[in-house]
C-alpha cells in the first residue's frame, strides 16, 4: 500500500492541478483573467491544494481499496461574465479540464507502450506502474467530471445545452449537487455509473497500446 500511495499521489496531484490550470488558462483566452490575478494560473500545486479533496479523500480511497481514485483541488476562480461569448466560452472552459485529463491519459498510454516495447519490464516495475496509474487516474477524473451533477464540469455543459426553461429547472438542483455526489459515493452508485464509460475509454486506449505489441 505504501508503494501505491507513493506512486499514485504525485500523479493524482499533477493531474488535478493540470485540470484546474487548463480551466483558468482557457478562461484567460476567453477574456477572463480572474485566475491570473489571483495567482492561480500556475502549475505550482501549493495554491491549488485542498486539504479534504487533494489529500484526505484520496488517502481514504486508497486505504479502503476503492475501485477508483479521485480527488479535487481548490476550484480555479472563473468569472463567466468576463467571457466574450458567455455561453460558448463557458462550455469551452468547462471542458478544458476534462480534455486535459483525456490528453494526459493518452500521453501515459503512449509512454507505456514505448517503455514496455523498449525495456520489456516486469509487471511490478515502478515506472510501468506509474504509467498505468496515470492512465487509470486521468480516465476516472475525466469521466467523473463529465457527470452532469453540480458543481462538476458536465453540469455546466448540460446547463448551456438545455432549452432555457429546462435549464432554469435544472439549475434549481445546483445547491444540492455536493450531497448528491456524497450519496452516490456512499451507496456505490457512483462506481456503477462511472465504470461503463471508464471501461469504454480504457478499451480505446488499449487498442492504441496494442500498436506497440
Secondary structure, DSSP 8 states (H G I E B T S, - for coil): -HHHHHHHHHHHHHHHHHHHHHHHHHHHHTT--HHHHTT-SSS-GGGG--IIIIIIHHHHHHHTT-SS-----------GGG-SSHHHHHHHHHHHHHHHHHHHHHHHHHHHHHHHHHH---TT-HHHHHHHHHHHHHHHHHHHHHSSSTTSHHHHHHHHHS-HHHHHHHHTTGGGHHHHHHHHHHTTHHHHHHHHHHHHHHHHHHHHHGGG-
